[in-house]
Amino acid sequence: MVGIPGLSKKIAVMWMVIVATFGGATLAQAQVTAFKQAVAEAAARDKDVANFYKSTAYAPVWTGKGNKFRDRRKALFGALDSAADHGLSEARYDIENLKASLKAAKSSRDLGKIEVALSKTFLTYARDVQTGMLKPSKIDSGIVRKVPYRDRVQYLTNFSKSSPSRFLKSLAPETPEYARLMKEKMNLEKLLAKGGFGEKVASKKLEPGSTGPAVAQLRNRLIRMKFLKRSATKTYDSSIQKAVQQFQLAHGLNPDGVAGAGTIKEINQPAEARLQSVIVSMERERWTNMPRGKRHVWVNLTDFSAVIMDNGKETFRTRSVIGKNVSDRVSPEFSDVMEHLVINPTWNVPRSIATKEYLPMLKKNRNAVSHLRLVDSRGRTVNRGNVDFSQYTKASFPFNIKQPPSKTNALGLVKFMFPNRHNIYLHDTPAKNLFSREVRAYSHGCIRLADPFDFAYELLSKQESNPKGFFHAKLDSGRETTVPLKQHVPVHIVYRTAFTKAKGHMQYRRDVYGRDAKIWRALAKQGVALRAVRG
C-alpha cells in the first residue's frame, strides 16, 4: 500500500520499518488481510457494495498502487468538483472530508474504510447525474414516472473496466436537450454575476406608441434577455413590438406584440427564477434518461402541446388541453406505449365522474344528461324510469354510464389508446373553443387534441398507403372501430417549464400545477443552490 498518491508519508516510513523488522512477505499478507477485512466490514450494510467487493475478492478500486488507481481517484474528484455544473449538490458528496480521510489514512484498515467510502460516493454521484437526485413520486403524487435506474453493482464493475474520465462523463444524459439546458444554465449564471435582467418594468400595460421610463425598463430587460439589439429608444416602436412578440412566442403567450399584464408578469420574472426552472428541467431530463423510441409522442403539459417525433425531429405538432388544476383532475406524468386508436369511440364514463358529477344530477332529475346511457353489470341498458337514484351513494351506485359514438361525444370522433392504470389517453373533443385560449387546463385529466384527425393520419402513415382515406372510411361507417398500430408508439407525458429548441430562444412556460416549485424546494433541501459565475 506504499506510495499511493494522496496518502500520508507516515505510512511509507512505518511500512519500511516493519518490513525491515519482521520480513516482507508475512507483513504484506497481513496488510492485505487487514485491508480486506476493513472493506468487508465497511461494505456490510450496503448489499450492492458488499456483493461487488466479494466478487472481486476485495481488491481495491481506488486505493491501490499505481497510475490506474490514481487516475480513478482523479477522475472521481474531478467529477464531484464539477457536480454543480449539472445542478447537483456538491455538499451531498462531502468532498473535502473524503480528500482529508484519504490523506490522513495511516493503516491498511484506514485504507479499507476509505476504499468503501469512495465507492459509495461514486455510486451516489453516478445515480444522481444519470437518473436524478430525487425520487419523483415522493415530490408530487401526479409524477408517477418510472425512473430508469441502473444496477449499482454494474456501475462499479463497468467503471473498473473503463477509462475513468470517459466513463464518468458518459453518465449524464447525452441528449441535445440536456446539453442545451446546461448551456443555458451557464449563461444565466454569468448573467446573474452581472445583475440579472436588470430593473423590473413598472407598468401594468405598455403598447405601441407608449413612452416614458417604463418603456426604457422594458427595452433594457429585452436587451438583457437577447430579444432586442442594443437601443436607446424610449418609445414603444416597431423594434420593441417585434421583440415583445418574440418574447411572447418563447413564453407560450399570445404573440400580439402588446405588453399586457400577463406579458409584463413574465418579463419581470427574475433571472434566478429562470435558472431554477432550468435546473429543475435538467433533473427531469435525468428522470427520462432512456431510449424514447425512434418514433414517439411527446406531450408537454406546461406547453399544452402534443408532438410526434421521428428520429429526433418533430414531424407533427398540435395544441392540447390538459387536466384542470384541481386535485382529482390534474394530468399525471408517465410513459407508456400507444397500441391502437378507436374511431367513433364510446365514452365509458369514469366512475369518479359518474358518481361525483352525474349521480347528484340524476338524483334531482332522472332524465338529466339524457344523452348518456345507463348500463347494468351484465351490459344491459337500464330504463331510468325504473330506478330510484335517491337510494344510491357514491359507493353503492351500481351502474356504468356510457355515451354512444357521435359528433357530440365527449371524446369526439377518435381516441388514441396506451392502456394504463391512470385511465389517461389522447382524444378528440367537441369543445374546440378551448384551443384558442392561452392556458388550456380544463379536462378531467386526459389530453384533448386540437387536430386529432391529422394526428391520426400521421400515426397511420407508417402502415397505410392512404392514411386519410383509410381513416375516413372507418369514420364514415359510424361504427366504433379499433385500429391496431402495427408498430406501437411510445408516449411520454412530461412537464417542462424550461425547454430548448435546436435554434432560437430558450422556451419558458408557467408552472401550471406548481410541481416544479415542489421539485426546486426538494433540490434546495438537498443542497442545490443558485450561483453567479463571473465569466
GIZI-V301458 format. One record per backbone hydrogen bond with DSSP energy under -1.0 kcal/mol. CO is the residue of the C=O (numbers start at 1). NH is the residue of the N-H. Records with the same first field share a line. If there is no record, write none. Layout:
CO->NH, NH
//
This chain:
4->7
9->13
10->14
11->15
12->16
13->17
14->18
15->19
16->20
17->21
18->22
19->23
23->27
24->28
25->29
26->30
27->31
28->32
29->33
30->34
31->35
32->36
33->37
34->38
35->39
36->40
37->41
38->42
39->43
43->46
46->50
47->51
48->52
49->53
50->54
51->55
53->58
54->57
66->70
67->71
68->72
69->73
70->74
71->75
72->76
73->77
74->78
75->79
76->80
77->81
80->83
82->85
83->86, 88
84->87
90->93
91->94
94->98
95->99
96->100
97->101
98->102
99->103
100->104
107->111
108->112
109->113
110->114
111->115
112->116
113->117
114->118
115->119
116->120
117->121
118->122
119->123
120->124
121->125
122->126
123->127
124->128
125->129
126->130
127->131
128->132
135->138
136->139, 140
140->143
142->144, 333
147->149
151->155
152->156
153->157
154->158
155->159
156->160
159->162
163->167
164->168
165->169
166->170
175->179
176->180
177->181
178->182
179->183
180->184
181->185
182->186
183->187
184->188
185->189
186->190
187->191
188->192
189->193, 533
191->194, 196
192->195
195->198
201->203
206->259
207->210
210->236
212->216
213->217
214->218
215->219
216->220
217->221
218->222
219->223
220->224
221->225
222->227, 228
223->226
234->212
235->237
236->209
237->241
238->242
239->243
240->244
241->245
242->246
243->247
244->248
245->249
246->250
248->251, 253
250->508
254->256
258->260
259->206
260->264
261->265
262->266
263->267
264->268
266->269
270->274
271->275
272->276
273->277
274->278
275->279
276->280
277->281
278->282
279->283
280->284
281->285
282->286
283->287
286->289
288->290
294->311
296->309
297->492
298->307
299->494
300->305
304->320
305->300
306->318
307->298
308->315, 316
309->296
310->313
313->310
316->308
318->306
319->450
321->448
322->442, 443
324->326
326->329, 330
333->144
334->493
336->491
338->489
339->485
340->417
341->483
342->415
343->481
347->349, 403
350->354
351->355
352->356
353->357, 358
354->359
358->362
359->363
360->364
361->365
365->368
369->372
373->402
374->382
375->400
376->379
380->376
383->386
384->387
388->391
389->392
393->397
400->375
401->349
402->373
403->347
406->409
409->412
413->344
414->428
415->342
416->426
417->339, 340
420->423
425->447
426->416
427->449
430->432
431->434
432->435
433->436
434->437
440->322
443->324
447->427
448->321
451->455
452->456
453->457
454->458
455->459
456->460
457->461
460->463, 464
466->470
467->471
468->472
469->473
470->474
471->475
472->476
475->478
481->343
483->341
489->338
490->297
491->336
492->299
494->301
497->509
499->507
507->499
510->512
511->514
514->518
515->519
516->520
517->521
518->522
519->523
520->524
521->525
522->526
523->528
524->527
//
